């Protein structure tokens, strides 16, 4: 039974016991009154630690167990001390608490800890986070510590998920980036659209709620051409075909996909359809649409000196953090397009979940491909998505049972994190994970549609402008081309430099150009290891062709 100590509120008291000291705080003992250190030392002894682990030591107070923990650490491990109670933090600092070699976080610093751990993970040494409760002081901020641990874990895992993505696609992203630079000066700046749309905006994703929304319009006798005239319509790449098949030609289509499979989503696209494309998206789309019908934005698919330098160039389009989902990117720019915050933005099809057998709205690329490849062994209904390993059953906003994945849930969480407090942003989707924005059903949407006398011109953006930085772009590409040729000479011995001077020049030239090695399995940082340099040498010829 827990002993209650009668004392003044919030006063920390050190209490002597037969086998050491305990601490009382807020009328609770934080350690046993018989053997204060036994419990935590036993927990440390039972820990199975592996290299690359960050240990969050929650509520350390008297620091029992820390010496034992430090003595059993394998390589590349880090202890982080976390205390959310200011009084307890001040107490163990006053006790002369030694944190040599440890990371110590004051209560005011804990909110920034996930970002700090992300920076630690960028060294490549740390791959996981575990938690160790050091005292009963955890109970005073239990929910906070749970959220902190989850955020720290997600932060480290996000780095490694990004690394896996870059290992698979980083080379293609960079290739597309340099190829699209050749067309950037002929494209229409996306900034021409900023603060220019003065009628309501609809953003269509490719989830099932898009079809439900379109069917609801027909049920209310609202013809699609009427919707098209009253709203500025944006959609993601895979929602383009469903809209066209329902008689709606969107004002803009967002695409970030770097692989050629997305080309099929643009089959039969009407001439003049405007496309908002990521600079690292596949250039074939531009070849089909023409540079005049393209507006570029830059998704920061990697960190590094090259990308920081690139963002400082006047010719670079607006940059945004990688959302993972092109639907979030479309919403992000839709909010920038509207004239002011009084213009409503509606989203549908951003379900981040799916029904059993159905993953997208009818007519979307995934649905069309299932129809085209339909056999007895591969039916149109995609039940594998709902019942495969990694899928999770949920109850959606309408009370239906749907399925989702960890990745889709992370997109929904990111949507809520970025857009929960945005003014006049509404969800008109009837299915999917609940979004933290106001919901309007189809009846409310139709009832609040603009009247005919309120409809503004469809073309709200000035026509005929182009990017004025043609020479700057050419100079940038020429500089990169020369730098790569110089690096090739250095790596092939076509230079008078030798020894340390040669290595220093190689590092000076190669290290700031992360696109050469970010897709290596060990490419989170530059290395002068001979194997690493040999691989860089093979990449130089590849990028010289594209630059």
HELIX and SHEET records of a PDB file:
HELIX    1   1 UNK A   38  UNK A   45  1                                   8    
HELIX    2   2 UNK A   66  UNK A   71  1                                   6    
HELIX    3   3 UNK A   86  UNK A   94  1                                   9    
HELIX    4   4 UNK A  107  UNK A  112  5                                   6    
HELIX    5   5 UNK A  113  UNK A  121  1                                   9    
HELIX    6   6 UNK A  136  UNK A  141  5                                   6    
HELIX    7   7 UNK A  142  UNK A  184  1                                  43    
HELIX    8   8 UNK A  190  UNK A  193  5                                   4    
HELIX    9   9 UNK A  208  UNK A  219  1                                  12    
HELIX   10  10 UNK A  224  UNK A  230  1                                   7    
HELIX   11  11 UNK A  237  UNK A  239  5                                   3    
HELIX   12  12 UNK A  240  UNK A  245  1                                   6    
HELIX   13  13 UNK A  260  UNK A  266  5                                   7    
HELIX   14  14 UNK A  284  UNK A  289  1                                   6    
HELIX   15  15 UNK A  291  UNK A  293  5                                   3    
HELIX   16  16 UNK A  305  UNK A  311  1                                   7    
HELIX   17  17 UNK A  326  UNK A  337  1                                  12    
HELIX   18  18 UNK A  365  UNK A  372  1                                   8    
HELIX   19  19 UNK A  384  UNK A  387  1                                   4    
HELIX   20  20 UNK A  406  UNK A  419  1                                  14    
HELIX   21  21 UNK A  442  UNK A  447  1                                   6    
HELIX   22  22 UNK A  452  UNK A  454  5                                   3    
HELIX   23  23 UNK A  470  UNK A  491  1                                  22    
HELIX   24  24 UNK A  499  UNK A  510  1                                  12    
HELIX   25  25 UNK A  514  UNK A  516  5                                   3    
HELIX   26  26 UNK A  530  UNK A  546  1                                  17    
SHEET    1   A 3 UNK A  13  UNK A  17  0                                        
SHEET    2   A 3 UNK A  20  UNK A  25 -1                                        
SHEET    3   A 3 UNK A  28  UNK A  29 -1                                        
SHEET    1   B 4 UNK A 103  UNK A 105  0                                        
SHEET    2   B 4 UNK A  78  UNK A  82  1                                        
SHEET    3   B 4 UNK A  53  UNK A  58  1                                        
SHEET    4   B 4 UNK A 128  UNK A 133  1                                        
SHEET    1   C 9 UNK A 319  UNK A 321  0                                        
SHEET    2   C 9 UNK A 294  UNK A 300  1                                        
SHEET    3   C 9 UNK A 275  UNK A 278  1                                        
SHEET    4   C 9 UNK A 252  UNK A 255  1                                        
SHEET    5   C 9 UNK A 232  UNK A 236  1                                        
SHEET    6   C 9 UNK A 201  UNK A 204  1                                        
SHEET    7   C 9 UNK A 345  UNK A 348  1                                        
SHEET    8   C 9 UNK A 425  UNK A 427  1                                        
SHEET    9   C 9 UNK A 438  UNK A 439  1                                        
SHEET    1   D 2 UNK A 391  UNK A 395  0                                        
SHEET    2   D 2 UNK A 401  UNK A 405 -1                                        
END                                                                             
